[in-house]
């Protein structure tokens, strides 16, 4: 995808502060955080949304969950955090490359 900002970040053609990188995913700080601590996990493989995954992506999807736990620890929010993905425009997806938000750091319980 030539115009996908997340593909450009994965290829290091667009700036991002990486927290994690391995052979399947990258994780970096969100430029528009919605929480005191907010990172994104993006697969290196371009997948438009969760709706576009198949059983062949099971390993990748499980890996993302493990990376989310690792990122929460690195951000110091392991005692309470959210892992969120928006699936499609009606759910608020703006960048059409599958990604997960790891969010936390609130001092009081989030409503």
Secondary structure, 3 states (H helix, E strand, C coil): CCCCHHHHHHCCCCCCCEEEECCCEEEEECCCCCCCEEEEEEECCCCCCHHHCCHHHHHHHHHHHHHHHHHHHHHCCCCCEEEECCCCHHHCCCCCCCEEEEEECCCCCCC
